[in-house]
Amino acid sequence: MTGTTGLYERADEWARGLSRGRYAVLLGASSGGGVLAFGLLVSGDALLVRALTMSLVMFGLEYAFGAFGGSDDE
C-alpha cells in the first residue's frame, strides 16, 4: 500500500508543477480517455463524440478558470 501511496504522491506533485495550459491538456485527455474506456467496457460502443466533448469541456474549464488545479496557498 505504501508503494501505491508514494506513486500517487509523486504523480500528484508532478501534475501540480505543470503550467495551467499543460495541466488543462492533461485533464482534458484523461477525462476523455476515461469516458471512452468506460463506454467500451460498459456498452461496447466507442463513445467518441461524448469523449471529445468531455475533453473539450474539461480543458476549457481548467484553462479559463483553473477550476481543478488546486489553490496556490497550500
Order of alpha helices (4+ residues) and beta strands (2+ residues): alpha-alpha-alpha
